[in-house]
Amino acid sequence: MPRAPLDVAALADAVRAGERAAVARAITLVESSRADHREQASDLLGRLTADTGRAVRVGITGVPGAGKSTFINAMGTRLVERGEKVAVVAVDPSSRRTGGSILGDRTRMADLTASDSAFVRPSPSGRHLGGVARATRESMLVLEAAGFGVVIVETVGVGQNEIAVSEMVDTFLLLTLARSGDQLQGIKRGILELADVIAVNKADGDGAGPARVAARELAGAMRLMMPGDVRRPPVLTCSAQTGDGLDEVWAAVLEHRKWLQDNGSLEERRAQQQEDWMWAMVDAHLHDAVRHSGSVVAQRDRLARDVREGRLSAVDGSALILEAFKGDQAR
């Protein structure tokens, strides 16, 4: 039996009422790439926009092994105990071959997932650059409309393309850890320049001393990178296992957000994010339009085969695809 047509207005009302099943269905809708679903998602977001914008938006990235999911579980549980409603969009790396992802954050955030005041949504990153899934922004808006006062985006990890999250949150938190040898190894300069708060995790037991050393070295590096009278990100230590330092890290997040509000930067940042989102949507729609253009579809397999087998360069192949697309648009 075919499913009944989606009632977007009813779904929007259910999301605003905080119904978990409706929130999950709404996020599934905005993640879909089907043309009809994209139209429905646009309608849904239009209905929910007035109920968004009040949440504290935090992006969390970090070096491999820094314990991002464990940190978020501990921090989120702490905030829930204080009466906050916490939502997490946890972006998992996807297989380049199958498109599948591990989606293991539900197991690493067991305490948070079990809470009625929290919502954890694993989302495969697919082929999207920036460490965030294509619909991450839309998912955040759905969660804000559902009444979650803290929305956290966990990115895949640190890398040259892992910075898109900074364009959709208020505060960008870099989680790192003490390493033997060069404490800054593995951290890209661009990530450090984007960080609003830096936390050295696993500062417990035998790791407490090395963590403090790493924090001092990072603070020194930030003074060299950002000389003069400018705001530099605080560098703190914490332990997601024991809870030590978590209150100080969250206080630094709120202090940064207050700093943005006091100097008018929060409104400006969010306005710029809206413009960035607009162009990101243009890029996404153009990508889909090119791939599904009739003339492109008719020859893309042949062109791809020629490129793989060396009969055609990637540059010439892309030029032929764009020429075919432009020909369709001219008709």
SVG drawing of the C-alpha trace seen along z (x, -y; Angstrom):
<svg xmlns="http://www.w3.org/2000/svg" viewBox="-3 -46 63 48">
<polyline fill="none" stroke="black" stroke-width="0.4" points="0.0,0.0 1.5,-3.4 2.3,-5.8 -0.1,-8.8 1.2,-12.1 3.3,-14.0 1.5,-16.7 4.3,-19.3 2.2,-21.6 1.4,-18.9 5.0,-17.7 6.1,-21.3 3.6,-21.5 4.8,-18.2 8.4,-19.3 7.6,-22.5 5.9,-20.4 9.1,-18.5 7.8,-15.1 10.9,-12.9 9.5,-10.8 8.6,-13.9 12.0,-15.4 13.6,-12.2 11.3,-12.2 12.0,-15.9 15.7,-15.4 15.4,-12.3 13.4,-14.5 16.0,-17.3 18.8,-14.8 17.1,-13.3 18.4,-14.1 15.1,-13.2 13.7,-16.2 10.2,-15.9 11.7,-15.6 13.9,-18.6 10.8,-20.6 9.0,-19.4 12.1,-20.1 12.2,-23.7 8.5,-24.1 9.2,-22.6 12.2,-24.8 10.2,-27.9 7.5,-27.0 10.1,-26.5 12.5,-29.4 10.7,-31.7 11.3,-29.2 15.0,-29.0 18.0,-31.1 17.9,-31.0 20.1,-28.0 23.8,-28.0 25.5,-26.5 28.8,-24.7 31.0,-23.0 33.5,-20.4 36.4,-19.0 39.7,-17.4 42.7,-15.4 42.3,-11.6 42.0,-9.9 41.1,-13.1 37.9,-11.5 35.4,-13.9 32.3,-11.6 33.3,-10.7 33.7,-14.4 30.4,-15.3 28.7,-12.5 30.1,-13.8 29.5,-17.5 26.0,-16.9 25.0,-14.8 26.3,-17.5 24.2,-20.1 21.1,-17.9 21.5,-17.5 21.4,-21.3 18.1,-21.4 19.3,-22.1 17.9,-20.3 20.9,-19.1 21.0,-18.0 24.0,-16.5 24.5,-16.1 27.4,-13.7 28.9,-13.4 30.4,-10.0 32.9,-9.4 31.4,-7.6 32.9,-4.9 34.0,-6.4 33.1,-3.1 29.7,-2.1 28.6,-5.4 28.1,-3.5 29.2,-4.9 30.0,-3.5 27.4,-5.6 28.9,-4.5 28.3,-7.6 25.1,-6.2 27.3,-3.7 29.9,-6.2 27.3,-8.6 25.1,-6.0 24.3,-8.2 23.3,-11.1 21.3,-9.0 19.3,-7.5 18.2,-10.9 14.7,-12.3 16.2,-15.8 18.8,-14.9 18.7,-14.0 21.7,-12.4 21.6,-12.2 24.4,-10.3 24.7,-11.5 26.9,-10.1 29.2,-12.7 29.1,-11.3 31.3,-13.0 30.7,-16.4 33.9,-18.4 34.2,-20.2 33.6,-17.2 29.8,-17.9 26.9,-16.3 25.1,-18.2 22.0,-18.7 23.8,-19.5 22.5,-23.1 19.0,-22.1 19.1,-19.5 20.3,-22.1 17.3,-24.3 14.9,-21.4 16.5,-20.7 16.3,-24.4 12.7,-24.6 12.1,-21.5 13.2,-23.4 16.8,-22.2 18.8,-25.1 22.2,-23.6 23.0,-22.2 26.4,-20.5 27.9,-19.5 30.7,-16.9 32.8,-16.8 34.7,-13.9 38.1,-15.2 40.9,-17.7 42.1,-18.2 42.4,-20.7 38.7,-20.4 37.4,-20.0 36.5,-23.6 33.0,-24.0 31.5,-23.6 33.0,-27.0 30.6,-28.6 27.5,-27.3 28.1,-27.6 28.7,-30.4 31.6,-28.8 34.2,-26.5 35.8,-24.2 39.1,-22.4 39.7,-19.3 43.2,-18.0 45.4,-15.9 49.0,-15.7 51.3,-13.9 54.9,-12.7 57.3,-14.9 55.8,-17.8 52.6,-18.7 51.3,-20.6 51.8,-17.7 48.7,-16.8 47.0,-20.2 46.6,-22.3 47.4,-26.0 44.0,-26.9 42.2,-25.0 44.0,-26.8 43.2,-30.1 39.5,-29.2 39.3,-27.9 37.4,-30.0 38.2,-27.7 40.9,-25.0 40.7,-22.1 43.4,-19.5 41.4,-16.3 42.5,-13.2 44.1,-15.4 43.8,-12.7 46.0,-10.2 49.4,-10.0 48.2,-12.3 47.5,-15.3 51.0,-16.6 51.6,-16.2 48.2,-17.8 49.2,-20.9 52.5,-21.0 50.6,-20.7 48.2,-23.5 51.1,-25.8 52.7,-25.1 49.4,-25.7 48.9,-28.9 52.4,-30.0 51.7,-29.1 48.6,-31.1 50.4,-34.2 52.9,-33.8 50.2,-33.3 47.9,-36.1 50.2,-38.9 48.9,-42.2 45.7,-43.2 43.4,-40.6 41.2,-38.0 43.1,-34.7 41.2,-31.4 41.7,-30.2 43.6,-26.9 42.2,-24.7 42.7,-21.1 39.9,-18.7 39.0,-15.0 35.9,-13.6 36.5,-10.5 36.6,-12.2 34.7,-15.4 37.6,-17.6 37.7,-20.9 34.4,-20.4 32.7,-23.2 35.6,-25.5 35.4,-24.5 31.7,-25.2 32.1,-28.5 34.7,-29.5 32.1,-28.6 29.5,-30.8 32.0,-33.6 32.9,-33.5 29.3,-33.7 28.7,-36.6 31.7,-38.4 30.2,-38.0 26.9,-39.4 28.4,-42.3 30.4,-43.5 27.6,-42.8 29.5,-40.0 27.0,-37.2 24.3,-38.8 27.0,-39.6 28.4,-36.1 24.9,-34.5 24.1,-36.9 27.3,-35.8 26.4,-32.2 23.1,-32.7 24.8,-34.1 27.3,-31.2 24.4,-28.8 22.8,-30.4 25.9,-29.8 26.3,-26.3 22.8,-25.5 23.5,-27.0 26.6,-24.8 24.6,-21.7 21.8,-22.4 24.2,-23.1 26.0,-19.9 22.8,-17.9 21.6,-19.7 24.8,-18.9 24.9,-15.3 21.3,-14.7 21.3,-16.8 20.1,-14.8 23.2,-15.4 25.5,-14.7 23.8,-11.5 24.0,-10.3 27.8,-10.5 29.1,-10.6 29.9,-6.9 31.9,-7.0 33.7,-10.1 34.4,-8.6 35.8,-5.5 38.0,-7.5 39.4,-9.5 40.1,-6.4 41.8,-4.7 43.9,-7.7 42.4,-8.6 41.0,-11.8 42.4,-14.2 40.3,-15.1 40.4,-18.8 39.1,-18.0 36.5,-15.6 35.1,-18.3 35.0,-20.8 33.0,-18.4 30.6,-17.8 30.1,-21.5 29.7,-22.1 27.0,-19.4 25.2,-20.9 25.3,-24.4 23.9,-23.0 20.9,-21.6 20.3,-24.9 20.4,-26.8 17.6,-24.7"/>
</svg>
